[in-house]
Amino acid sequence: MTIGVGGSDAQTELAKLNNMTGDVEPISSNEFQLRIAKAQQLMKDNNIEATYLDAGTNLYYFTGTKWYASERMVGAIIPQQGDIQYITPFFEVNTLRQYMTIKGKVNGWQEHENPYQLFIETLKNMGIDSGNIALDESTAFFIADGIKQCADSSPNNYQLINAKAITAGCRSEKSLAEIALLQQAKNMTMAVHQAVAKILYQGISTQEVTDFINQAHIKVGAAAGSYFCIVLFGEDSSFPHGVKNPKTLDINDIVLIDTGCQLEGYNSDITRTYVFGEANPRQRQMWLIEKNAQASAFNAAILGVPCGDVDIAARDYLASQAMGPDYQTPGCPHRTGHGIGLDIHEWPYLVRSDKTPLSVGMCFSNEPMLVVPDEFGVRLEDHFYMSEHGAKWFTEPSYSIDDPFGLMKG
């Protein structure tokens, strides 16, 4: 199979794509309530009196409230017992209420007032006058520092701690509804990958490919288009996240495309690597080593074992092929994978230092990229989730360098 050569034009391929979101079910209000209940149980287990959620994905995950972080403090407080409350600038109170899925009292602060002092007063009004207060780990320093200053000057005895035990403790294990959204987002991006492989031609720029991918994501139902897109040709592919001045496509170049979209906030993130034209023996050899490293990682993903064992398995295989060792190149210069959900990179991680046991509902990328400096790189990235029966692929891994989408097999 010769990729791209004599292929189709962009408009023809876009016309073949259809909206794939017709059966999508958003996260229900009941599931948001269950998430809060789980957080409150974890707070009891960890002796935490309240958890602050800053604007962003943690706020959305627990409350269904979509709000983006800025220089003004906006967030919510989950108490160990009782109902959540919100904090926002006073002029945003009525707007914030429109975005809430889980309703709660809204505490507003005027522009000249101190929102961090309002946070402390809100805790006291909720009956929380001492104890561990967990702060969303993504909270900007200026907010965390402002809270600390007010807590330190308060007569109440508050200890500020990291909320990761609560946020990651809930978010790392996805529900069936979340897995369904992740699955469909990945299906959408796979359809886009298959389409873009057909429109390549000698001399095409990475920007032209990126623009096509964005339009294709919109066509399959991702209203915002691509969440991100990396397109690399030839030697540029040996730089995992790209180069400043990308080259145009030449015959027999390696093509590396890493892209994704969002569906109800949940991310896809898939990479395909193949050759535009005919692969040479060196490209075939390295591509197959990468495929086997990805398979080694997947096979090591067993319920109960540490996340780090998956990374170790991929790296051990690469070492057996005279790659590396460790992060040296030729070899894999980065971790094997990352968790994925509302954030494209989230806990836990497939890196040997992460001792988190693999458990049902965890979702990961699997991408032990092979970098051959001054030649090319090969990244095959698919995602899997941990089911009750072990690891399951969201998307089928690349079949071969000549048939990356398995369209010709059988």
N, C-alpha and C positions, 0 to 999 in steps of 0.2 A: 504494500500500500504506500503510495507516495502522497505525503501530506501537502495539501494546498496547491501543488502544481497543477495548472489547468482547472482550478476550482471555480467556485461560484462568486457572484458579486454580493456586496453587503446588503443591498436592498432586497435581493431575492431571498437571502437567508433570514433576514428580519421578518419578511412576510410569512415565513414558515412557522414562526414562533407564536404561541398562544398564551393567554393569561392562565397561569397554573394555580391561582389562589381561590378558585370558586368554592372549594370545600373546606377552607381554612376555618378553624375554630379558635377564637381568641381565648386567652386565659379568663376563667370565670371569676366572678366576685367571691364565690365560695372558696376557690383555690387561694385567693389572696388572704382570706380569713384563716385558712388552714396554715398558711405560711407564717402569719403572725402568731398563731397558737404554737407552732413548732419553735419559733424564736423565743417565745415566753418560757417554754419548757427548758430550752437550752440556757436561758438566763437564770432560771432556778438552779439548774445543774452547775452553772459556773459562778454562782453567787454574784449576779449582776442585777442591779436594781432598775436600770433603764438603759436603752440603746438609742443613740441619736443616729438618724439616717439623713445624710446630706442629699441635696438635689443630684439626680443622676440615676444610675441603674439600680443601686440599692434601694433608693426611695421608690422607684417604680416596681421593683420586684415584690416588695412587701405591701404596698398600698395601691398600686395601679396608677399612681400619680406621675405623669410625665412632666418633668421640669428639669431644666438644664442649669448647671452650676454657673454662678456669676460672682461678681464682687459683693453681692448682697446675700446674706444668709437666708436660705430657704431649706426647710427640712421637716422631719417628723420625729417624735419621741415615742418609742414603744416602751411602756412600763412593764415590769415583770408581771404585774396584775392590773387589769383595767383596760380602758380604751386609749387608743393612740391620740396624740395631739400634734398640731402643726405649728410651725413658726415661720412667719413670712413678713416682708414689708407690708405695712398697713394698706398701701394703695394697691397691693396685689391680692388682698384677702378674697375678694369676690371672684377674681380670675382663677385663683388656686382652687376654689371650691368647684369650679366647672370641670377641672381635670381630675378630681378625686374619684377613685372607685370605692375606696374605703373611707367613709366620712369620719370626721373627728373635729373637735374644737380647734379653731384657728386663732392663734395668738399673734397679733400684729404689732409691729414696732414702727414708729415714725422715723423719718430720715435722720433727725438729730439725736435719736435715742440709741442706746447700746443694745444690739440684738443678743449679745452674749450674756448680758445681765438679765434680759428677758428669759433666756434659756434657764438660768439658775432659778429665777422666780417661778417659772413654769414647773420645774421639778418640785419645788416646795409646795406649790398649789396642787400638785398631783399626789401629795403626801409622801414625797421622797426627800428626806432631809439629811440623808447620809448614805454611804455605801459606794460600791463600784458603779461608775457611769461609763458605758462603752461608747466610743466614738467611731462611727463609720470610718474605715481605714482609708477611704478615698477622699475624706474631708480635707479641704485645702488647709495649709498650715496656718494661714491668718485666722481662720475660724477656730481651729483647734487651740491656737495660742490665745485667742480672745476668750474662749471658754475657760481655759486654764487660769488666766489672770483673774477672771471673775470668781471662779471656784476657790482660788487661793485666798481671795480677800473676803470670802463669805464665812460667816460663823458656822456654817454647816460643813460637815466632814465628808467631802466628796473625793474619791480617788478616780482619776480618769485613766481608762485602759483602752486597748485596741479591741474593736468589735469583731475582728475576724472570726473568732470562735462562733459568733452568731451568724454573721453574713455568709461566710464560707460554709459554716455548718449546715445552713439551709440550702444555699444556692448550688453547692457542688453536686448534690444528688437531685437530678431532674425528675420531674413527674412525667407521666405518660403524655400529658398534654404538651409539656415542653418538648419532649422528644419528638412528638408529631410535628411541631412547628419547626424544629431543627431539621427534621427529615425533609420537609417540603422545601425549606430554604435551600438545602443542599441539592435537591432534585432540580430546582430552578437554575442554580449555578451550573450544574452538570449539563443541562440543555444548552446553556450559553457557551460553555466550553466546546461542545460538539459543533455548534454553529460557527464559532470563530475559527476553528481549524479549517473550515471550508473556504474562508475568504482571504487567506494569506496569498500574497504574491511577492515576487522579488522586488525589493525597493520600498515595500510598505513600511511606514513609520510606526513606532510604538504608540504614538499619540492617536494615529488612525485606528489602531487595534483597540486602544483604551476607549475611544469614543464609541466604537461599535459595541464593545462589551457593555458599556453603560446603557446604550439604547436597547440592547438585547435584554438586559436585566429589567428594564422598564416594561418591555414587551411581555415578559413572562409573569409580570405582576409585582415587581419590586418598585413601588411608586417613587422612591428616592433614587432609583438606579443602583449603580455599584456602590457598595459601602467602601471598597478600596479596590485598587487594581495595580498589579505589577506585571509589566510586559518586558521581557529581556530576550535579546537575540545574540547568538554566538558567544564570544568571550564574555560579554556583559552578564551572561547567566551565572558566572562564577562569583558574582557579588550578590549575596542572598536577598538583599532588599533594594537592589538596583544601583544605578550609576547616575551621575549628574547629567551627562550628555549621551543618551542612548543611541546606538547605531540603528540603521535601517536593516531590513532583512535581506540576506544573501542566500543563494542556493546552498543547501547542505548545512545551514546553520542549525544549531540547537535552538529550539523555541521553548521558553519557560514562561508560563502564564499562571499567575496566582491572583485569584479574585474571589469576591463574595458579595452577598447582599444581606439585607435584613428583612425578616418577616415577623410582624408583631414584635419587633425589637430583637428577635433571635437571629443569630448570625450563621451564614455559611462561609466557608473559607477552604477553597479547593485549589490545588496546584496540579497542572499537567505539564510534562516535559516530553518533547518529541523532536523529530528532525524535519525541517522543511526541505524535502527532497529525499535523498537516499542516505541512510545512516552508514557511517564507516565502522570498521571493527572496533576502534577505540571507543566511539560513542556507544556502540552496542554493549561492550564489556562493562563500562561504567554504569549505563542505564540498568543493566541486569543486577549489578551489585546493589544499586540503590533499591531496586524492587525487592531483593532478598532481605535487605536491612529492614525495610518497612514490614515485611512478613515476619521477621524475627521479633520485632517489637510487638506486633499484634499477637503472636503466639505466646508471648510472655505475659500478656494481660490476663491474669487469673484472679478471680475474686479473692480478696484477703491479702494478696501480696502487696508490698509497697509500690507506689507509683514509680519510684526510682528504678525498680527492677526492669521495667519496660525499656527505659533508656539504656540501662546496662546491657540488655540483650542485643539491642541494635548496635551498640558500640563494640561489643565483643565480636559480633559477626564481622563488622568492618575491619577490626584488627586482624581477624583470620584471613582477610583478603589483602593484607599489607596496607590497609588504610589507617590513618591516624598515627599513633594511638591517641586516645582522649580527644581533644578538640583540634589536633593538628591536621593540616591539610597536606596532600590529598586525604580527605576524610570529611567528617561531619563537624562543622565549627560551632554548632549550637545544640541546645537540648533537642530531644526527640519529639516532644509535643507539648501542647498546652490544653488546659480545660477550655471549654467554649460554652456560651449561653447568651445572656444579654450583653456581656462583654466578649469581644472576639478573643481576647486572652484573659483567662481567669483561672483561679485555683480549682483543683490542684494541678501540678505540672509534672510532665514526664521528664524529670531530670533526676539524676541519681541521689541528690541530696533530699528529695521529697519522700518522706517516709509514710505519707498518708496511705492507709490501706485502700486498695481498690474496692469499691462497693457499688451496689446496684444503683443505677441512675447517673453515674458519673459519665461525662462525655469528653472526648479528647480528639485533638488532631494527632496524626501519626505521620511525621515528616522528617526523618533523619537524613537531611539533605547531604548530598555528596558534592563537595567542591574540589575541582581540579584547577588550581591556580594557573592563570595565563592560558587556559584552554576553554573550559566550560563548567557549568554546574548542572546537576540533575536533582530536582526536587519533585518527589511524588507525594502529594499530600491528600490523604483521605481522613475521614473521621470515623470513630467508633464509639459505641456506648456500652456500658456494662449492664447486661440483662441478668436475670436470675440464673441463666444458663451459661453466663460468661460473656466474652466480648462479641459484639455484633457490629458489622460495618454499616454505616449510613449509606455509603456509596461504594460500589465495587472498584477495587484498585485497578490501575492501568493494566491492560492485558499484555501488550508488548510495545516496543518502541515504534513498530510499524503500524500497530493497531491499538493506540492508547485507550480507545473507548470500547474495545471488544466488539466492534461492529462487523468484523470479518470472521470472527472465530466460529467454528462449527460449519 
